[in-house]
Amino acid sequence: MMKRRIKVLQLHPDYNIKAHDFADLGEQIFKALPDDRYETVNAFLRGRPAPGAPESRAHRSVYFELSDAQLKGLRIRALWALYQFCRAEQFDVVICNRFKPVNMMLQLTRLLKVPLCIGIAHGFGEYDRFYRRRQAKRLIDKSWRFVGVSPAVKQYLLDCDCGFTESNTVAITNAIDIEQAKALQLTREEAREQLGLDPSVRLIGALGRLVPVKGHIYLIRAFASLKDRHVDAQLAIIGAGREEKNLLAEVDRLGLTGRVHLLGFRADALQYVRAFDIWTMPSLAEGLGLALLEGMSGALPVIASNVPAMLPLIEGAGGIAVPPADSSALSGALDTYLSLSDAQLREKGNQAYQYLVENHEIFSFRQKYLSLIEGSLKD
């Protein structure tokens, strides 16, 4: 008689499947689970793919299509829908991404008696509120394991002192599929041509949503302070968001028109990474910051804020760490790299790439999740 496959649900707050999964860590977890032993289901509380949009590699995808209102407050309807679904499916493992799915499954676990639930924390602050810590402490039981996407996020969970312990909480550092990422990347010349950027300049780059926490305004101010010292340098930022108008106003105020380029949203933005000579990530806070790893995949020297989740990565890659929201320190770091020769910059970029290969490759990431699931089911 054929043994029943282990049934795994992965639960997300929003539909977020991309055409390329080099940095889609939910999809990478599914890749870790052998088809002959695991049956996989991907579920999304909000959203669904438009016609022709990519879908998960899971054996089946489910879209609850709940509204924002239904996912606020007590979430009675949302909890009932999730309870009915899980009760009917009888999952062996439920993997919850981010706070809302974790919180909902915490409330349902004792009713559903799921053998293993895994909550993945992607950043800081989710348990800062007292009532959330009190609820977690009351509801976390022996069926739960928790993953921080960096050692710093794991430590944040432990410091909350609300049920996260050394025995049920681990750090599994984020990773990217390096070979897939490299295959997507255009050459320096092709990338600059498609972005409409001068092929002859020294180009500082950044990638991320245009929101205050990403710290782009400090990057622009840092660049302004050295624009006359490095007249062949320019700055380009790929991304869109609510901060765009403020950033454009700052560019105009500082007289940087033509030297700073806000390139907007670009599909498959990683393909343009080799357009740049220096990669920056001036975030005020990060859980890990996949964009930092993406820059390393293009063999670029890196400058980033020394927030706890990113500091070990920057130091390991031989990059320059600066305090967040410190334009003066950021300007000094940029000046250091812009003063190097092309050969010296390439050497720094290769050092960052070697660190990425040795510490953040996708096969180790997959194996850690597979070991967590199989080891926990045996306990």
C-alpha positions as CSV (number, residue, x, y, z in Angstrom):
1,M,0.0,0.0,0.0
2,M,1.4,3.4,-1.0
3,K,2.2,5.7,1.9
4,R,0.2,9.0,2.0
5,R,2.3,12.0,1.1
6,I,2.9,14.7,3.8
7,K,0.4,17.5,3.1
8,V,1.9,21.0,3.3
9,L,0.1,24.3,3.2
10,Q,2.0,27.6,2.8
11,L,-0.1,30.6,3.7
12,H,0.6,34.2,2.5
13,P,-1.1,37.5,3.2
14,D,-1.2,38.5,-0.5
15,Y,-0.8,37.0,-3.9
16,N,2.8,37.7,-4.8
17,I,4.1,35.1,-7.3
18,K,6.7,36.4,-9.8
19,A,7.7,35.2,-13.2
20,H,11.1,34.4,-11.9
21,D,11.5,32.8,-8.4
22,F,15.2,33.5,-7.8
23,A,14.3,35.5,-4.7
24,D,10.8,34.1,-4.0
25,L,11.6,32.2,-0.8
26,G,8.1,30.7,-0.5
27,E,8.6,29.0,-3.9
28,Q,12.1,27.9,-2.9
29,I,10.7,26.2,0.2
30,F,8.4,24.2,-2.2
31,K,11.4,23.3,-4.3
32,A,12.9,21.8,-1.2
33,L,10.1,19.3,-0.8
34,P,10.3,16.1,-2.9
35,D,7.2,15.4,-4.9
36,D,7.1,11.8,-4.0
37,R,6.9,12.6,-0.3
38,Y,5.0,15.9,-0.1
39,E,1.8,17.3,-1.5
40,T,1.9,21.1,-1.5
41,V,-0.8,23.8,-1.5
42,N,-0.2,27.6,-1.7
43,A,-2.9,29.9,-0.3
44,F,-3.3,33.6,-0.4
45,L,-5.6,35.6,1.9
46,R,-5.8,38.5,-0.5
47,G,-5.6,38.8,-4.3
48,R,-5.4,36.4,-7.2
49,P,-3.4,36.3,-10.5
50,A,-4.7,38.1,-13.5
51,P,-5.2,36.1,-16.7
52,G,-1.7,35.0,-17.9
53,A,0.0,36.0,-14.6
54,P,2.4,33.5,-13.0
55,E,1.1,30.9,-10.5
56,S,2.9,29.0,-7.8
57,R,4.8,25.8,-8.4
58,A,2.8,24.1,-5.6
59,H,0.5,21.3,-6.7
60,R,-2.5,23.5,-6.0
61,S,-3.1,27.2,-5.3
62,V,-6.1,28.6,-3.4
63,Y,-7.2,32.2,-3.3
64,F,-9.4,33.3,-0.4
65,E,-9.9,36.8,-1.9
66,L,-10.7,38.4,1.4
67,S,-11.1,42.1,1.6
68,D,-8.9,44.5,3.7
69,A,-11.9,45.0,6.0
70,Q,-12.3,41.2,6.6
71,L,-8.7,41.0,7.6
72,K,-8.9,43.7,10.3
73,G,-10.2,43.6,13.8
74,L,-11.5,40.3,15.0
75,R,-11.4,38.8,11.5
76,I,-14.2,36.4,12.3
77,R,-15.2,35.7,8.6
78,A,-11.5,35.2,7.6
79,L,-10.9,32.9,10.6
80,W,-14.0,30.9,9.8
81,A,-13.0,30.5,6.1
82,L,-9.5,29.4,7.0
83,Y,-10.7,27.0,9.7
84,Q,-13.2,25.3,7.3
85,F,-10.5,25.0,4.6
86,C,-7.9,23.5,6.9
87,R,-10.3,21.2,8.6
88,A,-11.4,19.8,5.3
89,E,-7.8,19.4,4.0
90,Q,-6.2,17.9,7.1
91,F,-2.7,19.4,6.6
92,D,0.3,17.9,8.3
93,V,2.3,21.1,8.0
94,V,1.2,24.8,7.8
95,I,3.9,27.4,7.0
96,C,2.8,30.9,7.7
97,N,4.5,33.9,6.2
98,R,4.4,37.2,8.1
99,F,2.4,38.3,11.1
100,K,-1.2,38.0,10.0
101,P,-1.2,34.4,8.8
102,V,0.8,33.4,11.9
103,N,-1.6,35.2,14.2
104,M,-4.6,33.6,12.5
105,M,-3.2,30.1,12.7
106,L,-2.2,30.6,16.3
107,Q,-5.9,31.2,17.1
108,L,-6.9,28.0,15.1
109,T,-4.1,25.6,16.0
110,R,-5.7,23.9,19.0
111,L,-9.0,23.4,17.2
112,L,-7.4,22.0,14.0
113,K,-4.6,20.0,15.8
114,V,-2.1,20.5,12.9
115,P,1.0,18.5,13.8
116,L,3.4,21.2,12.7
117,C,3.0,25.0,12.2
118,I,5.9,27.1,11.1
119,G,5.7,30.9,11.5
120,I,8.2,32.9,9.4
121,A,9.1,36.4,10.7
122,H,10.5,38.7,8.0
123,G,11.3,41.7,10.1
124,F,11.1,43.6,13.4
125,G,8.3,45.2,15.3
126,E,5.5,42.6,14.8
127,Y,5.4,41.8,18.5
128,D,6.2,45.2,19.9
129,R,2.6,45.7,21.1
130,F,1.9,44.2,24.5
131,Y,-1.4,42.5,23.6
132,R,0.3,40.7,20.7
133,R,3.0,39.4,23.0
134,R,0.4,38.3,25.6
135,Q,-1.6,36.5,22.9
136,A,1.5,34.8,21.5
137,K,2.5,33.6,25.0
138,R,-0.9,32.1,25.6
139,L,-1.3,30.4,22.2
140,I,2.2,29.1,21.3
141,D,2.3,25.4,22.0
142,K,4.5,22.4,21.2
143,S,3.3,22.2,17.6
144,W,4.9,25.5,16.7
145,R,8.3,26.4,15.2
146,F,9.4,29.9,14.3
147,V,11.9,31.1,11.7
148,G,13.7,34.5,11.7
149,V,15.0,35.4,8.3
150,S,18.3,36.5,9.9
151,P,20.0,36.0,13.2
152,A,18.9,39.5,14.2
153,V,15.3,38.7,13.5
154,K,15.6,35.5,15.5
155,Q,17.1,37.5,18.4
156,Y,14.2,40.0,18.2
157,L,11.7,37.2,18.6
158,L,13.6,35.7,21.6
159,D,13.9,39.1,23.2
160,C,10.1,39.5,23.1
161,D,9.9,36.9,25.9
162,C,6.5,35.7,24.8
163,G,6.8,32.0,23.8
164,F,9.7,32.2,21.4
165,T,12.5,30.1,22.8
166,E,15.9,28.6,21.7
167,S,14.1,25.3,21.3
168,N,11.3,26.4,19.0
169,T,13.0,29.3,17.1
170,V,15.7,29.2,14.5
171,A,17.4,31.6,12.0
172,I,17.4,30.6,8.4
173,T,19.1,33.3,6.5
174,N,17.4,34.4,3.3
175,A,19.1,33.4,0.0
176,I,18.8,33.7,-3.7
177,D,19.1,31.3,-6.6
178,I,22.4,32.8,-7.8
179,E,22.6,31.0,-11.1
180,Q,19.0,32.0,-12.0
181,A,19.7,35.6,-11.0
182,K,22.9,35.8,-13.1
183,A,21.1,34.3,-16.1
184,L,18.5,37.1,-16.0
185,Q,21.1,39.9,-15.8
186,L,21.8,42.0,-18.9
187,T,25.4,43.2,-19.7
188,R,26.4,46.6,-18.4
189,E,26.0,48.1,-21.8
190,E,22.6,46.5,-22.5
191,A,21.3,47.5,-19.1
192,R,22.3,51.1,-19.4
193,E,20.9,51.3,-22.9
194,Q,17.5,50.0,-21.8
195,L,17.5,52.3,-18.8
196,G,18.5,55.3,-20.9
197,L,21.7,56.0,-18.9
198,D,25.1,57.3,-20.0
199,P,27.4,54.4,-20.7
200,S,30.5,56.4,-19.7
201,V,29.6,57.5,-16.1
202,R,30.4,56.0,-12.7
203,L,26.9,54.9,-11.7
204,I,25.7,54.5,-8.1
205,G,22.6,52.3,-7.9
206,A,19.8,51.4,-5.5
207,L,16.7,49.2,-5.8
208,G,13.6,49.3,-3.6
209,R,10.2,50.8,-2.9
210,L,10.2,54.5,-2.7
211,V,9.1,54.7,0.9
212,P,10.7,56.6,3.8
213,V,12.1,53.5,5.6
214,K,14.3,52.8,2.6
215,G,16.3,55.9,3.3
216,H,16.7,57.1,-0.3
217,I,16.5,60.8,0.7
218,Y,19.7,60.4,2.7
219,L,21.4,58.8,-0.3
220,I,20.4,61.7,-2.5
221,R,21.7,64.2,0.0
222,A,25.0,62.2,0.4
223,F,25.4,62.3,-3.4
224,A,24.8,66.0,-3.5
225,S,27.7,66.6,-1.1
226,L,30.2,65.0,-3.5
227,K,28.8,65.8,-6.9
228,D,31.4,68.4,-7.6
229,R,34.3,66.2,-6.4
230,H,33.2,63.3,-8.7
231,V,31.8,65.0,-11.8
232,D,31.6,61.8,-13.7
233,A,29.3,60.1,-11.1
234,Q,25.6,59.7,-11.3
235,L,22.9,58.1,-9.1
236,A,20.0,56.0,-10.3
237,I,17.2,54.4,-8.2
238,I,14.8,51.7,-9.5
239,G,11.5,51.6,-7.7
240,A,8.2,53.3,-7.2
241,G,6.2,54.5,-4.2
242,R,4.6,57.3,-2.2
243,E,7.9,59.0,-1.5
244,E,8.6,59.7,-5.2
245,K,7.3,63.3,-5.2
246,N,9.4,64.2,-2.1
247,L,12.5,62.7,-3.7
248,L,12.0,64.5,-6.9
249,A,11.6,67.8,-5.0
250,E,14.9,67.1,-3.1
251,V,16.7,66.4,-6.4
252,D,15.4,69.7,-7.8
253,R,16.3,71.6,-4.5
254,L,19.9,70.2,-4.5
255,G,20.4,71.0,-8.2
256,L,20.8,67.3,-9.1
257,T,18.6,67.2,-12.2
258,G,20.4,65.1,-14.8
259,R,22.7,63.6,-12.2
260,V,20.1,61.7,-10.2
261,H,17.6,59.4,-12.0
262,L,14.4,58.0,-10.5
263,L,13.7,55.2,-12.9
264,G,10.3,54.1,-11.5
265,F,9.1,50.5,-11.3
266,R,10.8,48.0,-13.6
267,A,9.5,44.5,-14.1
268,D,12.3,42.0,-13.3
269,A,14.5,44.8,-12.0
270,L,17.3,42.4,-11.2
271,Q,18.1,42.3,-14.9
272,Y,19.5,45.8,-14.7
273,V,21.9,45.3,-11.8
274,R,25.0,45.2,-13.9
275,A,24.3,48.7,-15.1
276,F,25.7,50.0,-11.8
277,D,29.3,50.3,-10.5
278,I,28.3,50.6,-6.8
279,W,25.3,49.2,-5.0
280,T,23.7,51.0,-2.1
281,M,21.1,50.1,0.5
282,P,20.5,53.1,2.9
283,S,17.5,51.6,4.7
284,L,16.6,52.8,8.1
285,A,15.4,49.2,9.0
286,E,15.4,45.8,7.4
287,G,14.6,42.2,8.2
288,L,17.4,41.1,5.9
289,G,17.2,43.1,2.6
290,L,17.2,40.8,-0.4
291,A,18.2,43.8,-2.6
292,L,21.6,43.6,-0.9
293,L,22.0,40.0,-2.0
294,E,20.8,40.9,-5.5
295,G,23.5,43.6,-5.8
296,M,26.1,41.0,-4.7
297,S,24.8,38.6,-7.4
298,G,25.9,41.2,-10.0
299,A,29.4,41.3,-8.4
300,L,29.0,44.9,-7.2
301,P,30.7,46.5,-4.2
302,V,28.1,47.3,-1.5
303,I,27.4,50.1,0.8
304,A,24.5,49.7,3.3
305,S,23.1,50.8,6.6
306,N,24.6,49.0,9.7
307,V,21.2,47.9,10.9
308,P,21.4,44.5,12.8
309,A,20.0,42.3,10.0
310,M,22.4,43.7,7.4
311,L,25.6,44.4,9.3
312,P,27.0,40.8,9.2
313,L,26.3,40.7,5.5
314,I,28.1,43.9,4.7
315,E,31.1,43.0,6.8
316,G,31.2,39.5,5.3
317,A,31.1,40.9,1.8
318,G,33.9,43.4,2.5
319,G,31.5,46.3,2.0
320,I,31.1,49.6,3.9
321,A,28.5,49.8,6.7
322,V,27.2,53.3,7.7
323,P,24.7,54.4,10.4
324,P,21.2,54.8,9.0
325,A,19.9,58.3,8.3
326,D,23.5,59.6,8.3
327,S,24.1,61.4,5.0
328,S,27.6,62.5,6.0
329,A,28.8,58.9,6.7
330,L,27.1,57.7,3.5
331,S,28.8,60.5,1.5
332,G,32.2,59.3,3.0
333,A,31.5,55.7,1.9
334,L,30.5,56.8,-1.6
335,D,33.7,58.9,-1.8
336,T,35.8,55.9,-0.8
337,Y,34.5,53.8,-3.6
338,L,34.3,56.5,-6.2
339,S,38.0,57.2,-5.6
340,L,39.0,53.7,-6.5
341,S,40.1,52.6,-9.9
342,D,37.9,50.5,-12.1
343,A,40.0,47.5,-11.4
344,Q,39.8,48.1,-7.6
345,L,36.0,48.4,-7.8
346,R,35.8,45.2,-9.7
347,E,37.9,43.5,-7.1
348,K,35.6,44.7,-4.3
349,G,32.6,43.5,-6.3
350,N,34.1,40.1,-6.8
351,Q,34.8,39.8,-3.1
352,A,31.1,40.5,-2.4
353,Y,30.1,37.9,-5.0
354,Q,32.3,35.2,-3.4
355,Y,30.8,35.9,0.0
356,L,27.3,35.5,-1.5
357,V,28.2,32.2,-3.1
358,E,29.7,30.8,0.2
359,N,27.0,32.0,2.5
360,H,23.7,32.7,0.8
361,E,23.2,30.1,-1.9
362,I,19.8,28.6,-2.4
363,F,20.6,24.9,-1.9
364,S,21.6,25.3,1.7
365,F,18.4,27.4,2.3
366,R,16.2,24.6,0.9
367,Q,18.0,21.9,2.9
368,K,17.5,23.9,6.2
369,Y,13.8,24.1,5.6
370,L,13.5,20.4,4.6
371,S,15.5,19.5,7.8
372,L,13.3,21.7,10.0
373,I,10.1,20.2,8.7
374,E,11.3,16.6,8.8
375,G,13.0,16.9,12.1
376,S,10.1,18.7,13.7
377,L,7.6,16.0,12.5
378,K,9.7,13.3,14.2
379,D,9.8,15.1,17.5
